[in-house]
Structure formats: C-alpha cells, structure tokens
Amino acid sequence: MASATIDTLFKDGIISVITFSTTDASFAIPLDQVLYIEKDVERNIKLNELDQFNHEVITYQNDTVQLYDFNRLIGSENHQQAMQQFVATLDTMEKQHVAWLEALEDSVENGTPFTKALDPTQCDFGKWYKHFSTENEELKEVMVRFDEPHRKLHGIAKGILDKIKTDPEQAKKILQIERATTLSDLILLFHLAKERAINSVRPIILFVEHQGGKITALRLDNINDIVTYQQSSFSHDDSTEGVMKKKNEDFKVEGYLRNGDEAPLMLINCRTDAH
C-alpha cells in the first residue's frame, strides 16, 4: 500500500478520524487506517522490561503484531498509573480526616491538647485540593462537592473546644452528631471519587495498518469520538522537535486539525514513507 500523503489522507477534501487523548494532548488517526478496536483485556505478551522504545506483542487474526503503549511512545503520563496514584492519595487523605476527628474526640474526652489544623486550607488535603484539577467531568462533579463538608468539619473544632469549658456533655453530643453527618458525608465523597477514578480506566487496543500492509497495535487510554474534518481545518507541522519526532517509522504527526475554538488535534499518519 502506498504511503499516504496529506492530499490522499483527505479524500475529496474530507477526512474522518478516530480521536483520543492523553493527559497532555488530543490526537486523531485517520479512520481508514484503523482495522479493529477492542478492549484491553491484557491478552498481550510482555517482553522483558519495557522502556519507551520497546513494545509488547499481541495477536491479530492469528498473526503476532507489535503492541505499543501510546503514552510510552510520546513520554506522557499513563492514565492508569495516574488514577492509581490519585486513589492512593485519597486513601491517605481520608485516613487523615478520620484521625483528625479522633484527635478532637480525645481532646473532648480526656482534655488532650488538640494540635490538628483548624484551617481547612492548611491540612494536607486542603493544600492539595486547592491546586487539584481534572478534565474528567464525572470526577470533577464529585471533587467540587468536597469543599463544603471539608470546611464544615474543620470549622466545628473551635466551637467544640470552646463548648468543653462551659458544657462538656453538650460538646460530646455535638461531636457525635458531626461524626455521623459531616464526617460521613466526607468519607462518602472520598469513596465516590475513588470509584469514579477507577472506572475512568478503560484502556483500548487500536489495530492500525501501515505502508505495505504492516499491522501494529496501540494501547490508548480511551477513544473519544469519530469526527469528520474539512482539509481547510488542517495545518502542517514543520517542526523538527516534539511528539514522536524520533519514532516516526510507523507513526508520524503530520499536523493539526481544528474546528473553530476547539482544542487542536494532532493528526497521526500511520502510512508514512519514513523508512
């Protein structure tokens, strides 16, 4: 099969592409270069210790083909690893807030000095939460809900510590109520956020055809959509540095696709003559 130039990629001035994204950018591969799509069920064969230049292998129609992890190819963060780290962070923050309330209870019951953060922006979670952002809409919807119960939980400490001096029994009752309500609400959000993070990991295997009929596979974090672009939406990439410049034997970034104010997509050509 001949290499695909830009003019041949756009048939009658139009191209249909499969779009996908990493934590750093969005990409597109011509639909007519895609042979098959399947969920990653880890039926691939791992080869030695992988680095960004190595690959695994997987079968396609009884033949063995090279399987590349796309994140490794471009040096991007692996979404699955990022979500595992995110869940581990939330596990730690959840335990810290349970310990925070237990320390307050110890102060109420035994008069132990309370030394935990009163300001919700000064605990580890508050500092982390201030700078947290995500493009995952389902995860974002949960994360914005943390602010109110988190502030409320920290806000109860001063009132309860003051109440101990005048009405210890009432202070204990208020603390019990806050454990059953505010802390429970916060813990529920921690669990929900972790669940959505785990569910966002849906790796896909994309089988593509190269020049001469060679077939390889890409492991992607996701597939977003199938979109059609006019050739007028394309702009060339003439740079010599950047994504995949040193690994363009099978995958070459030809340029960018963009409609209006949308974020640009890097157009990857799998049928190049760069051999």
Backbone hydrogen bonds, N-H to C=O, Kabsch-Sander energy under -0.5 kcal/mol:
donor,donor_aa,acceptor,acceptor_aa,energy
4,A,271,R,-3.3
5,T,3,S,-0.7
9,L,5,T,-2.0
10,F,6,I,-1.7
11,K,9,L,-0.9
11,K,14,I,-1.8
12,D,10,F,-0.6
13,G,10,F,-0.9
14,I,11,K,-1.1
15,I,229,Y,-2.3
17,V,227,V,-3.0
18,I,29,I,-2.7
19,T,17,V,-0.5
19,T,225,D,-2.8
20,F,27,F,-1.9
22,T,25,A,-2.8
23,T,77,E,-0.5
27,F,20,F,-3.4
28,A,266,M,-2.4
29,I,18,I,-2.0
31,L,16,S,-3.3
33,Q,30,P,-1.8
34,V,31,L,-1.4
35,L,33,Q,-0.5
35,L,207,F,-3.0
36,Y,207,F,-1.2
38,E,205,I,-2.2
40,D,203,P,-2.2
41,V,39,K,-1.0
45,I,57,V,-3.1
46,K,44,N,-0.6
48,N,46,K,-0.6
50,L,48,N,-0.6
54,N,51,D,-1.5
56,E,67,L,-2.8
57,V,45,I,-1.9
58,I,65,V,-2.4
60,Y,63,D,-3.3
63,D,60,Y,-1.7
65,V,58,I,-3.3
66,Q,215,I,-0.5
67,L,56,E,-3.4
68,Y,66,Q,-0.5
68,Y,217,A,-2.9
70,F,68,Y,-0.7
70,F,219,R,-2.1
72,R,69,D,-0.6
73,L,69,D,-1.8
74,I,70,F,-1.7
75,G,71,N,-0.8
76,S,71,N,-2.5
82,A,78,N,-2.5
83,M,79,H,-2.6
84,Q,80,Q,-2.0
85,Q,81,Q,-2.2
86,F,82,A,-2.2
87,V,83,M,-2.6
88,A,84,Q,-2.1
89,T,85,Q,-2.3
90,L,86,F,-2.3
91,D,87,V,-2.4
92,T,88,A,-1.9
93,M,89,T,-2.4
94,E,90,L,-2.6
95,K,91,D,-2.1
96,Q,92,T,-2.0
97,H,93,M,-1.6
98,V,94,E,-1.7
99,A,95,K,-2.4
100,W,96,Q,-1.8
101,L,97,H,-1.8
102,E,98,V,-2.0
103,A,99,A,-2.1
104,L,100,W,-1.6
105,E,101,L,-2.4
106,D,102,E,-2.2
107,S,103,A,-1.8
108,V,104,L,-2.2
109,E,105,E,-2.9
110,N,106,D,-2.6
111,G,107,S,-1.4
112,T,106,D,-1.0
115,T,113,P,-0.7
122,Q,119,D,-2.0
123,C,119,D,-0.6
127,K,123,C,-2.3
128,W,124,D,-2.2
129,Y,125,F,-3.6
130,K,126,G,-1.6
131,H,127,K,-0.6
131,H,128,W,-0.9
132,F,128,W,-0.5
132,F,129,Y,-0.8
137,E,135,E,-0.8
140,K,136,N,-2.9
141,E,137,E,-2.1
142,V,138,E,-1.0
143,M,139,L,-2.5
144,V,140,K,-2.0
145,R,142,V,-1.3
146,F,143,M,-1.4
147,D,144,V,-0.6
150,H,146,F,-2.2
151,R,147,D,-2.4
152,K,148,E,-2.4
153,L,149,P,-2.5
154,H,150,H,-1.8
155,G,151,R,-2.0
156,I,152,K,-1.0
156,I,153,L,-0.9
157,A,154,H,-0.9
159,G,155,G,-0.7
160,I,156,I,-2.4
161,L,157,A,-2.7
162,D,158,K,-2.1
163,K,159,G,-2.0
164,I,160,I,-1.7
165,K,161,L,-0.6
165,K,162,D,-0.8
166,T,162,D,-0.6
166,T,163,K,-0.7
167,D,163,K,-3.6
171,A,167,D,-2.1
172,K,168,P,-2.0
173,K,169,E,-2.0
174,I,170,Q,-2.5
175,L,171,A,-2.0
176,Q,172,K,-2.1
177,I,173,K,-2.2
178,E,174,I,-2.4
179,R,175,L,-2.2
180,A,176,Q,-1.9
181,T,177,I,-1.3
183,L,178,E,-2.5
184,S,179,R,-0.7
185,D,181,T,-2.7
186,L,182,T,-2.2
187,I,183,L,-2.7
188,L,184,S,-2.3
189,L,185,D,-1.7
190,F,186,L,-2.1
191,H,187,I,-2.3
192,L,188,L,-2.4
193,A,189,L,-2.8
194,K,190,F,-2.1
195,E,191,H,-2.2
196,R,192,L,-2.4
197,A,193,A,-2.1
198,I,194,K,-2.3
199,N,195,E,-2.4
200,S,196,R,-1.0
201,V,198,I,-1.4
202,R,200,S,-1.1
202,R,221,D,-0.7
204,I,220,L,-2.4
205,I,38,E,-3.4
206,L,204,I,-0.5
206,L,218,L,-2.9
207,F,36,Y,-2.9
207,F,205,I,-0.5
208,V,206,L,-0.5
208,V,216,T,-2.7
209,E,33,Q,-2.5
210,H,214,K,-3.9
211,Q,270,C,-0.6
212,G,1,M,-1.3
213,G,210,H,-1.7
214,K,211,Q,-0.9
216,T,208,V,-1.9
217,A,66,Q,-2.7
218,L,206,L,-2.5
219,R,68,Y,-3.0
220,L,204,I,-3.1
220,L,218,L,-0.6
224,N,19,T,-2.9
225,D,19,T,-0.9
227,V,17,V,-2.3
229,Y,15,I,-3.0
231,Q,13,G,-2.3
233,S,230,Q,-2.0
234,F,231,Q,-1.7
235,S,256,Y,-2.1
237,D,254,E,-2.2
238,D,236,H,-0.6
245,K,242,G,-1.5
247,K,244,M,-1.1
251,F,247,K,-0.6
252,K,269,N,-1.8
254,E,252,K,-0.8
254,E,267,L,-2.6
255,G,267,L,-0.8
256,Y,235,S,-2.9
257,L,265,L,-2.6
258,R,233,S,-1.6
260,G,258,R,-0.6
262,E,259,N,-2.4
265,L,257,L,-2.7
266,M,26,S,-2.4
267,L,255,G,-2.5
267,L,265,L,-0.6
268,I,28,A,-3.1
268,I,266,M,-0.7
269,N,252,K,-3.3
269,N,267,L,-0.5
270,C,268,I,-0.6
272,T,270,C,-0.6
275,H,273,D,-1.9
